Amino acid sequence: MKLEVRVWGMDSTGKPFSQVARTVEISGNGARLEGVTCLQQAGEVIGVQHGNQKARFRILWIGENGTAEQGQIGIGCLESGKCIWWQALQDAGDDVGQGPEILSPDAASTIGPPPAATGGAPQAERRRYPRYQCSGKVLLTKEGTEISTSAKLTDIGLGGCYAETFTPLALHTPVEFVIQADELEIRGRGMVRTAHPSVGNGIGFTQMTAEYWQRLNQLIARVTSPIAREVPVKAVHTAQADIPLTLEALLRLLEKKEVLTRDEFLTELMSIQTEMGR
């Protein structure tokens, strides 16, 4: 998708810059841009804005001079779950009657280095995004057939999930999946990346619509939220019967503010507990 964006940051000489660029390709968490020529080093952080949405991105690679990628850069979003071109994806979906399909980060070439930059070197860690524990169900259907396997969801990430089953599918089997977790349903296409006999399959996501991609980000945000991960023991002084009330109060606060830092979370928790103790 070709989109006009504004890019700003510090150039290779250490001077601030701001310029207009264009996307060549986009994915849920990154993009390939063209028209950015003042940057020479990967790893730098830049700002990118499309419409009224903006976010911080890290430069993952820079196209070499004399190659097809000259003047292009690959970027990955540093703000988990944020996609500044959701509206463009939604508009494209309205035009064709359904949400456009986008590649998952593990499958998309848009945010990885160009083929010429890899040099065929082996990768120490192939998984680009971490997995998180998550309880739910997965229905796997071999593409082109009606053969389905029901499995238990044990972990999930932006790039894939793990499905526990006594009858795992063969390695490299293309599948259609339906994930049900935390009252969310996520559908898409994937590929069996690992197969452990009598244990389960690791599934790599390959395609899903923008709507389901957004649901995936929502699910990961839920399972990685401070409240879902832990309530620090030192911060909890209320009786067990009061814990649901404490969490309910914090959830109301999160609905208003959307994001809390760890310090803000602890401060608000102590404040609520103090009020409940009066």
C-alpha positions in Angstrom: 0.0 0.0 0.0 1.4 3.4 -1.0 0.9 6.0 1.7 2.4 9.4 2.3 4.1 9.8 5.7 6.1 12.3 7.5 9.5 11.2 8.9 11.6 13.0 11.5 14.6 12.4 13.7 18.4 13.0 13.7 20.2 12.5 10.4 23.7 10.8 9.9 25.4 14.1 10.8 23.5 14.5 14.1 21.2 17.3 12.8 17.4 17.1 13.2 15.5 16.5 10.0 11.9 16.3 8.9 10.7 15.1 5.5 7.9 13.5 3.5 8.4 9.9 2.4 6.2 7.1 1.1 5.5 3.5 2.1 6.4 0.7 -0.4 4.8 -2.0 1.8 3.2 -2.0 5.2 2.7 -4.7 7.8 0.9 -4.7 11.2 4.0 -3.5 13.0 6.4 -2.1 10.4 6.9 -0.8 6.9 9.3 -0.4 4.0 9.8 3.3 3.2 11.3 5.0 0.2 12.6 8.5 -0.3 14.6 8.7 3.0 18.2 9.4 2.0 19.6 11.2 5.0 20.0 8.1 7.2 23.0 5.8 7.1 22.8 3.6 10.3 20.4 1.0 11.4 19.2 1.0 15.0 18.3 4.7 15.2 14.9 5.7 16.4 12.7 8.0 14.2 9.2 9.4 14.3 6.7 8.5 11.6 3.3 10.1 11.1 0.4 9.2 8.8 -2.6 11.4 8.9 -3.1 12.3 12.6 -1.5 9.1 13.9 2.2 8.9 14.8 4.6 6.5 16.6 8.2 5.8 17.3 10.0 3.3 15.0 13.4 1.7 14.9 15.4 1.5 11.7 15.9 -2.2 11.0 17.9 -1.9 7.8 19.0 0.7 5.2 19.2 -0.2 1.5 22.7 -0.2 0.1 23.7 2.2 -2.8 23.6 0.5 -6.2 20.9 -2.0 -5.2 17.2 -2.1 -5.8 16.7 -1.1 -2.1 18.7 2.2 -2.5 16.8 5.0 -0.8 14.6 2.6 1.2 14.6 1.7 4.9 12.9 -1.0 6.9 11.3 0.1 10.1 9.6 -1.6 13.1 7.3 0.0 15.6 8.5 0.4 19.1 5.0 1.0 20.6 3.5 -2.4 21.2 0.1 -3.0 19.6 0.1 0.4 17.8 -0.5 0.6 14.0 -0.6 4.1 12.6 -2.3 3.0 9.3 -5.3 1.2 10.7 -7.6 3.7 9.1 -6.0 3.2 5.7 -6.4 -0.5 6.0 -10.0 -0.1 7.1 -10.7 2.2 4.2 -9.2 -0.3 1.8 -11.3 -3.0 3.3 -14.5 -0.9 2.9 -13.7 -0.5 -0.9 -13.4 -4.3 -1.5 -16.1 -5.4 1.0 -13.8 -7.0 3.5 -10.7 -6.2 5.5 -7.4 -6.4 3.5 -5.1 -9.3 4.4 -1.7 -8.3 5.8 1.4 -10.4 6.6 2.3 -11.2 10.1 5.7 -9.7 11.4 7.3 -13.2 11.2 6.4 -13.6 7.6 6.6 -10.0 6.2 9.5 -9.0 4.2 8.6 -5.4 4.7 10.3 -5.0 8.1 13.1 -7.5 7.7 16.4 -6.8 6.0 16.6 -7.0 2.2 17.7 -10.4 0.9 21.1 -8.9 -0.2 21.8 -7.9 3.4 21.4 -11.3 5.0 24.4 -12.9 3.3 22.9 -16.3 4.0 24.2 -16.2 7.6 22.3 -18.5 10.1 20.2 -16.7 12.6 20.7 -17.4 16.3 17.0 -16.6 17.1 14.5 -16.9 14.3 11.5 -15.8 16.4 11.2 -12.0 16.0 8.5 -11.4 18.7 8.2 -13.0 22.1 5.4 -15.4 23.1 3.2 -15.0 26.2 1.3 -17.5 28.2 -2.4 -17.5 27.1 -5.2 -19.9 27.8 -7.8 -20.7 25.1 -8.7 -22.9 22.2 -7.3 -23.3 18.6 -9.0 -25.0 15.7 -6.6 -25.9 12.9 -7.8 -26.9 9.5 -5.5 -28.1 6.7 -5.8 -25.8 3.8 -7.9 -27.3 0.9 -9.5 -29.9 3.2 -12.1 -30.2 5.8 -9.8 -32.0 8.2 -9.7 -30.1 11.5 -7.8 -30.5 14.7 -8.9 -29.0 18.0 -6.1 -28.0 20.3 -5.4 -26.1 23.5 -3.8 -22.7 23.2 -0.8 -22.3 25.6 1.0 -19.2 24.3 0.7 -16.5 21.7 2.7 -13.7 20.2 2.5 -11.3 17.2 4.2 -14.0 15.0 2.4 -17.2 16.1 1.1 -19.4 18.8 1.5 -22.9 20.3 -1.3 -25.5 20.2 -1.2 -28.5 22.4 -2.7 -31.7 20.9 -2.1 -35.4 21.0 -2.4 -35.5 17.2 -0.1 -32.7 15.9 0.0 -31.9 12.2 3.1 -32.5 10.0 5.8 -29.9 9.7 5.2 -27.2 7.1 1.5 -27.9 6.8 -0.4 -24.8 5.7 -3.5 -24.3 7.9 -6.4 -22.1 8.5 -6.8 -21.3 12.2 -9.5 -20.1 14.6 -8.2 -18.9 18.0 -10.7 -18.3 20.9 -9.3 -16.6 24.0 -10.3 -14.0 26.4 -13.7 -13.6 24.6 -11.9 -12.8 21.4 -12.0 -14.8 18.2 -9.1 -14.5 15.7 -9.0 -16.1 12.3 -6.3 -16.3 9.7 -3.8 -18.5 7.8 -0.7 -20.0 9.1 2.0 -22.6 8.7 3.2 -25.4 11.0 6.7 -24.4 12.1 7.3 -27.1 14.8 5.8 -30.5 15.3 6.3 -32.4 18.6 4.8 -35.9 18.6 1.9 -36.3 21.1 2.6 -32.8 22.4 1.6 -30.1 19.8 2.4 -27.7 17.1 4.0 -24.3 16.8 2.0 -22.3 14.3 3.5 -19.3 12.5 0.9 -16.7 11.4 1.2 -15.8 7.7 -2.0 -13.9 6.9 -5.0 -12.4 8.5 -7.4 -9.4 7.8 -6.8 -6.1 9.4 -9.7 -6.7 11.8 -8.3 -9.9 13.1 -4.8 -8.4 13.3 -6.2 -5.7 15.5 -7.9 -8.3 17.7 -4.5 -10.2 18.0 -2.9 -7.0 19.3 -5.8 -6.5 21.7 -5.4 -10.1 23.1 -1.6 -9.6 23.6 -2.2 -6.3 25.3 -4.6 -8.0 27.7 -2.3 -11.0 28.6 0.7 -8.7 29.1 -1.1 -6.0 31.1 0.3 -5.3 34.6 -2.9 -6.5 36.3 -2.9 -9.7 34.2 0.8 -10.4 35.0 0.9 -9.7 38.7 -0.3 -7.7 41.6 2.9 -7.2 43.7 2.7 -8.8 47.1 4.2 -5.8 48.9 1.5 -3.6 47.5 -1.4 -5.8 48.7 -2.7 -5.3 52.2 -6.4 -5.7 51.7 -8.3 -8.8 52.7 -8.9 -11.4 50.0 -12.5 -10.4 49.8 -11.5 -6.9 48.8 -9.3 -8.0 45.9 -12.1 -8.0 43.2 -13.1 -4.5 44.3 -9.5 -3.3 44.0 -9.1 -4.8 40.5 -12.5 -3.4 39.4 -11.4 0.1 40.5 -8.1 -0.3 38.6 -9.9 -1.5 35.5 -12.2 1.6 35.6 -9.0 3.8 35.8 -7.4 1.9 32.9 -10.6 2.5 30.8 -10.1 6.2 31.3 -6.3 6.5 30.9 -5.7 3.4 28.7 -2.0 3.0 29.7 -0.4 3.0 33.2 3.3 2.8 34.0 4.4 0.4 36.7 5.0 3.3 39.2 1.5 4.7 38.4 0.0 1.3 38.8 1.5 0.8 42.2 0.6 4.3 43.3 -3.0 4.0 42.3 -3.2 0.5 43.9 -2.0 1.8 47.2 -4.3 4.8 47.0 -7.4 2.7 46.3 -6.4 0.3 49.2 -6.1 3.3 51.5 -9.5 4.6 50.5 -11.1 1.1 51.0 -9.5 0.8 54.4 -11.1 4.0 55.8 
